[in-house]
Every structure is written in C-alpha cells, then in structure tokens.
Amino acid sequence: MGQQAHFITFATRDLDAARAFYIDGLGWHPLLDVPDEIVFFQIAPGLVLGLFESAKFASDLGIPVDETNVSGSTIAHNVGSPDEVRLITEAMAGAGGTTLVAPSPGAFGGIFHAIVRDPNGIVWEIAHNPGWSIAADGSVTFG
C-alpha cells in the first residue's frame, strides 16, 4: 500500500450544523454535497474531508450509531503567523465552534496555536510553527 490518504471522513450527528459551520461560517465550498447524507470538501491537493451523516456512516461500516463518535483526534491547519491563528480562531468561534484552547504559545515544539471544536465534535488545531514549512505542492518539511 502506498503511503498516502485521499479521504478523511467523520461521522456527523448534525449534518446541517456542519454545513452551517463550514459553508456559511467559514466560507468553504463543497466539492460534493448530498442532502441528508454527506458533504465533501477539498482541503489540500489530493485530500478530501467528508462529513457523513452518522446513521448512514454507521450503516456503511456495519456498526451501531453510538460507536461513531469522534474521539482522540485533531485536524491541524498550519498558518503563517500568530495573528492568523487569532483571526481563524475568532472566525471558527463566530461560526459556532467552541474554543477549547485560546490562541497561546504551545507546550511542545515552539508553536503558537489554538484548539477549536466544530459543532459535531471535530477538533481543529490552528497553529503557527516557525520550524515547519509547507511547500506549494503541500509537502511538509520539519526543522
């Protein structure tokens, strides 16, 4: 298997709240939006985020709905400055997200970050790390 992923999909208890957060609140444009089922967003070259209505997600996986909760994961969005961290955190909170960690220096790796949970429990880290770089093609360099 190649070392790559193309879709990250999360079960979503309230698909309408997810749409309101990402589309109306953050201004994202869906790649595909299937009412009452799933919405996909292109989030990087070759990478799509899917938000799948939880009962249909559970049915697709063959598991009970109560086993579809998001837990123990974050999606990181890296930006160019601490001010961008602050602005994006404000936008996410204004769109209905919950700020778990206000913009501040992180405990690890010299980053400045904030942690925001979307209305369905997906946790985002908005971070500026001057020791990392992300090239135009999306490749990441540490150090």
C-alpha positions in Angstrom: 0.0 0.0 0.0 1.3 3.5 -0.9 1.9 5.9 1.9 -0.9 8.3 1.2 -4.5 9.0 2.0 -7.1 10.8 -0.1 -10.2 11.0 2.1 -10.7 11.6 5.8 -14.3 11.0 6.7 -16.0 11.7 10.1 -19.4 10.7 11.3 -21.5 13.8 11.8 -24.5 13.8 14.1 -25.9 17.1 12.7 -25.1 17.5 9.1 -27.0 20.8 8.9 -24.8 22.2 11.7 -21.7 21.0 9.9 -22.9 22.7 6.7 -23.6 25.9 8.6 -20.2 25.9 10.2 -18.0 25.1 7.2 -20.0 26.7 4.3 -21.9 29.6 5.9 -19.5 30.3 8.8 -16.1 29.7 7.2 -16.9 30.2 3.6 -15.8 26.8 2.4 -17.0 25.5 -0.9 -18.2 21.9 -1.1 -16.7 19.6 -3.6 -19.9 17.5 -3.4 -22.9 17.9 -1.2 -25.6 15.2 -1.0 -28.5 16.3 1.2 -29.2 14.2 4.3 -26.1 12.1 3.6 -22.6 13.6 3.1 -20.7 16.7 2.2 -17.1 16.7 0.9 -14.6 19.5 0.9 -11.3 19.6 -0.9 -8.9 20.5 1.9 -5.5 20.0 0.2 -4.1 18.7 -3.0 -5.3 15.2 -3.2 -7.1 15.3 0.1 -10.8 15.5 0.8 -12.7 15.9 4.1 -16.0 14.1 4.3 -18.7 14.7 6.8 -21.1 11.8 6.7 -24.5 11.7 8.5 -23.8 9.4 11.5 -26.6 6.9 11.0 -25.6 6.4 7.3 -21.9 6.3 8.3 -22.7 3.6 10.9 -24.7 1.6 8.4 -21.9 1.8 5.8 -19.4 0.5 8.4 -21.9 -2.1 9.8 -21.6 -0.8 13.4 -24.1 0.7 15.9 -24.5 4.5 15.6 -23.3 5.0 19.2 -19.9 3.8 18.1 -19.4 6.6 15.6 -18.3 9.3 18.0 -15.2 11.4 17.1 -12.6 10.9 19.8 -8.8 11.2 20.3 -8.0 13.1 17.0 -7.4 16.5 15.7 -7.0 18.1 12.2 -4.3 20.7 12.1 -4.4 23.8 10.0 -1.0 25.5 9.8 -0.8 29.2 9.1 2.0 31.8 8.6 1.7 33.9 11.8 0.2 34.1 15.3 -2.1 36.8 14.1 -3.6 34.3 11.6 -4.1 31.9 14.4 -6.1 34.5 16.3 -8.2 35.5 13.2 -9.1 32.0 12.2 -9.9 31.1 15.8 -12.3 34.1 16.0 -13.9 33.1 12.7 -14.4 29.5 13.8 -15.9 30.6 17.2 -18.2 33.0 15.3 -19.3 30.2 13.1 -20.5 28.1 16.0 -17.2 26.4 17.1 -16.1 26.1 20.7 -12.7 27.4 21.6 -11.0 24.8 23.8 -7.6 26.4 24.0 -7.4 30.2 23.3 -4.6 31.3 21.0 -1.4 30.9 23.0 2.1 29.5 23.0 2.0 25.7 22.9 3.8 23.4 25.3 5.5 21.5 22.6 7.8 22.4 19.7 7.7 26.2 19.8 4.3 26.6 18.2 1.7 29.2 18.7 -1.8 27.6 18.5 -5.4 27.4 19.4 -7.8 24.4 19.6 -11.4 24.7 18.4 -14.1 22.1 18.3 -16.7 22.3 15.5 -20.4 21.8 16.3 -20.1 18.0 15.7 -17.0 17.4 17.8 -14.2 17.5 15.3 -11.3 19.2 16.9 -9.1 21.6 14.9 -5.7 22.8 15.9 -4.9 26.2 14.3 -1.1 26.5 14.5 1.9 28.7 13.6 5.1 26.8 13.8 8.1 28.7 12.5 10.2 25.5 12.4 7.9 23.8 9.8 7.4 24.8 6.2 4.7 23.7 3.8 5.6 23.9 0.1 3.2 24.9 -2.7 2.7 21.2 -3.6 1.6 20.5 0.1 4.8 18.7 1.1 5.9 19.4 4.7 9.4 19.9 6.0 10.2 19.7 9.7 13.1 21.7 11.1 
